[in-house]
Amino acid sequence: MKKDLTKEALEQIDQFSRDRVGISTLERYTGSSSKDFQPFILLTNFKSYVENFSEQFDVPIYNGSVMRASHCKKQKISIIDYSVGSPVAALVVELLSFIKPRGVLMLGLCGGLRPEYDVGDFFNPIAAIREEGTSNAYMPPQCPSLSSFVIQRFCVEEMERRNLRYRTGVIHTTNVRFWEFNEDFKKMLESEKVQAIDMECATLFTVGFARLVPIGALMLISDLPLKKGGIKTAESAKKIFNKYTQIHIDTGISVLKNMQAHEERNKKLGYQF
């Protein structure tokens, strides 16, 4: 006589099915085998960053149905261009949760909101304002959106080692693309006293917290939208990429390599992870 499955057994079967679907979706969307993914991940919105990574380490690029990726086993680092926007940012973090990466670092661009900021400054986001809406599906609205302190610490250490100019503070994440022409929106930003604005950080941090994926961000200030003539254009964006892409990628890679070295030292000391 067949025994009824216990509740615990049913939950295990359901989790196995969820994991299998999640990994399959990650593979389909990135064009990569789950075995290709390395324990440390760079995320970006730019295909040129993936191309730079591929050329630098002489590794292939994989094109999936939604994203593109490249993997360097020697460096223990993968990079994913997940496109743009908070819904797909939530998706990529959720998919990565099925392979349990050791650390994830977003390499993105943001708008600087303080008059003393300059294009080319880096921004170290310690927290984000959740105005994008997507993250509400993962955590209650009252929960703060915080980046991984450990990852941000390594970002700061590496920027200081490289003598890079950077700012630290709170970033506002929004789905409103042309907010620069909305006076009410700008007044809201002023009342919040935020230092930068983007379209994904709050989503990445919140979903990472909900799904146990350690994630931080190394942002580059690409425009100063509150200043006269400070809104990014095609021409100014091209100049930013030409001038800062290499240092942005190299700094991000160094951050993840430093994290690896730190873990190895701790393992030798007997710490468990």
C-alpha positions in Angstrom: 0.0 0.0 0.0 1.5 3.4 -1.1 2.2 5.6 1.9 1.0 9.3 1.9 3.8 11.8 1.4 4.5 13.8 4.5 4.3 17.6 4.4 8.1 17.8 4.8 8.6 15.4 1.8 6.2 17.5 -0.3 8.1 20.6 0.6 11.4 19.0 -0.4 10.0 17.9 -3.7 8.6 21.4 -4.3 12.0 23.0 -3.5 13.8 20.6 -5.8 11.4 21.5 -8.6 11.8 25.2 -7.9 15.6 24.9 -8.0 15.6 22.9 -11.2 13.3 25.4 -12.9 15.4 28.3 -11.6 18.7 26.9 -12.8 17.2 26.0 -16.2 15.9 29.6 -16.5 19.3 31.0 -15.6 20.9 28.8 -18.3 18.4 29.7 -20.9 18.4 33.5 -20.2 22.2 33.7 -20.2 23.1 31.0 -22.7 25.4 29.5 -20.2 25.6 26.2 -18.3 25.2 26.6 -14.6 28.6 24.9 -14.3 30.1 27.9 -16.1 29.2 30.4 -13.4 31.9 31.3 -11.0 31.5 32.0 -7.3 32.0 35.8 -7.8 29.7 37.7 -10.2 29.9 41.1 -11.9 26.6 42.6 -13.0 26.3 45.4 -15.6 23.9 47.1 -18.0 26.4 47.4 -20.8 27.4 44.9 -23.4 30.7 46.7 -23.9 31.7 45.7 -20.3 31.1 42.1 -21.2 33.1 42.5 -24.4 36.0 44.1 -22.4 35.9 41.3 -19.8 35.9 38.7 -22.6 38.9 40.3 -24.4 40.8 40.9 -21.2 40.7 37.2 -20.1 40.4 35.6 -23.6 37.1 33.9 -22.7 33.9 33.5 -24.9 30.7 35.5 -24.6 27.4 33.5 -24.3 24.2 35.1 -25.6 21.0 33.9 -24.0 17.4 34.8 -24.7 17.5 37.8 -22.4 21.1 38.4 -21.2 24.7 37.9 -22.2 27.5 36.5 -20.0 31.2 35.6 -19.9 33.0 33.4 -17.4 36.6 33.2 -16.4 37.4 30.1 -14.3 41.0 31.2 -13.7 39.8 34.4 -12.0 36.7 32.7 -10.5 34.6 35.6 -11.9 31.6 35.7 -14.2 30.1 38.8 -15.7 26.4 39.3 -16.8 24.9 42.1 -18.8 21.2 41.8 -17.7 20.0 44.8 -19.7 18.3 47.6 -17.8 15.4 48.3 -15.3 14.3 47.1 -11.9 12.2 44.1 -13.0 15.1 42.4 -14.8 17.4 43.4 -12.0 15.2 41.5 -9.6 15.1 38.6 -12.0 18.8 38.2 -12.4 19.4 38.2 -8.6 16.6 35.7 -8.0 18.2 33.4 -10.7 21.6 33.8 -9.2 20.3 32.7 -5.8 19.9 29.2 -7.2 23.7 28.9 -7.7 24.6 30.6 -4.4 27.4 33.0 -5.5 29.9 34.2 -2.8 29.7 37.8 -3.9 27.9 39.9 -6.5 29.0 43.4 -7.6 27.0 45.8 -9.8 29.0 48.0 -12.1 26.6 50.7 -13.1 26.2 54.4 -13.9 24.2 56.9 -11.8 23.3 60.5 -11.7 25.0 62.7 -9.1 22.6 65.0 -7.2 25.0 67.2 -5.2 26.5 70.5 -6.7 30.0 69.5 -5.6 29.9 66.2 -7.5 31.7 65.8 -10.8 31.2 63.4 -13.7 33.8 60.6 -13.3 33.4 60.5 -9.5 32.6 57.0 -8.2 29.6 56.5 -5.9 29.6 54.1 -3.0 25.9 53.4 -2.2 25.4 52.2 1.4 21.6 52.3 1.0 18.9 52.9 -1.5 15.4 54.4 -1.5 12.9 51.9 -2.9 10.8 54.0 -5.2 11.0 51.5 -8.1 8.1 49.3 -6.8 9.6 46.0 -7.9 11.2 45.3 -4.5 7.8 45.3 -2.8 7.2 41.8 -4.1 10.2 40.6 -2.1 10.2 42.5 1.1 7.7 44.7 3.0 7.8 48.4 2.1 9.1 49.4 5.5 12.3 47.3 5.2 15.3 49.3 4.3 17.4 48.5 1.2 21.0 48.1 2.2 24.0 47.0 0.2 26.3 44.4 1.6 28.6 46.2 4.1 31.4 43.7 3.5 31.3 44.3 -0.3 31.1 48.1 0.0 34.1 48.0 2.4 36.2 46.2 -0.2 35.0 48.8 -2.8 36.1 51.7 -0.6 39.5 50.0 0.2 40.2 49.4 -3.5 39.2 52.9 -4.6 41.4 54.4 -1.9 44.3 52.1 -3.0 43.8 53.4 -6.5 43.5 57.0 -5.4 40.0 57.3 -7.1 37.7 60.1 -6.1 34.5 58.7 -4.7 31.4 59.7 -2.8 29.4 57.7 -0.2 25.7 57.9 0.6 22.1 57.0 -0.3 20.9 56.4 -3.9 17.4 56.9 -5.0 16.1 54.1 -7.3 13.2 54.9 -9.7 11.4 53.6 -12.7 10.7 57.1 -13.9 13.1 57.6 -16.8 12.6 61.3 -17.6 12.2 62.6 -14.1 14.5 65.5 -14.9 11.6 67.3 -16.5 9.2 66.7 -13.5 9.5 69.5 -11.0 7.5 67.7 -8.3 9.8 64.7 -8.6 12.9 67.0 -8.2 11.4 68.5 -5.1 10.9 65.0 -3.7 14.6 64.3 -4.3 15.5 67.5 -2.6 13.4 66.6 0.5 15.0 63.2 0.7 18.5 64.6 0.6 19.8 61.7 -1.5 23.1 62.0 -3.2 22.6 59.9 -6.4 19.9 58.4 -8.6 19.6 55.2 -10.7 17.1 52.6 -11.8 18.3 49.3 -10.2 20.3 49.5 -6.9 17.3 49.3 -4.5 16.0 46.3 -6.3 19.3 44.5 -6.4 20.0 45.2 -2.7 16.5 44.2 -1.5 16.2 41.1 -3.6 19.7 40.1 -2.6 18.7 40.4 1.0 15.5 38.4 0.5 17.2 35.7 -1.4 20.5 35.5 0.6 22.7 36.8 -2.2 25.5 39.1 -1.0 25.4 42.1 -3.3 26.9 45.5 -3.5 27.5 48.2 -6.1 30.3 50.3 -7.6 28.6 53.1 -9.3 30.1 55.7 -11.6 28.6 59.2 -11.8 27.9 59.7 -15.5 25.8 62.9 -15.4 24.7 65.7 -13.1 21.0 66.0 -14.0 20.2 68.8 -11.6 22.8 71.1 -13.1 22.2 73.2 -16.1 23.4 71.2 -19.1 24.1 68.2 -16.9 21.7 65.7 -18.4 23.5 62.8 -20.2 23.5 62.8 -24.0 24.7 60.3 -26.5 27.8 62.3 -27.0 28.6 62.7 -23.3 27.8 59.0 -22.7 30.3 58.0 -25.3 33.0 60.1 -23.7 32.2 58.5 -20.3 32.6 55.0 -21.7 35.8 55.8 -23.5 37.4 57.4 -20.4 36.2 55.3 -17.5 35.1 51.8 -18.7 38.5 50.2 -18.2 39.1 51.6 -14.7 35.5 50.8 -13.7 35.9 47.1 -14.8 39.4 46.7 -13.4 38.4 48.2 -10.0 35.4 45.8 -9.9 37.5 42.8 -10.7 40.1 43.8 -8.0 37.3 44.1 -5.4 36.1 40.6 -6.1 39.7 39.3 -6.2 40.4 40.9 -2.8 37.2 39.3 -1.4 38.6 35.9 -2.7 41.9 36.5 -1.0 40.2 37.5 2.3 38.1 34.3 2.2 41.2 32.2 1.6 43.0 33.8 4.6 40.0 33.2 6.8 39.8 29.6 5.7 43.4 29.0 6.7 42.6 30.5 10.1 39.8 27.9 10.5 36.7 30.2 10.0 33.7 28.4 8.6 31.6 29.9 5.8 
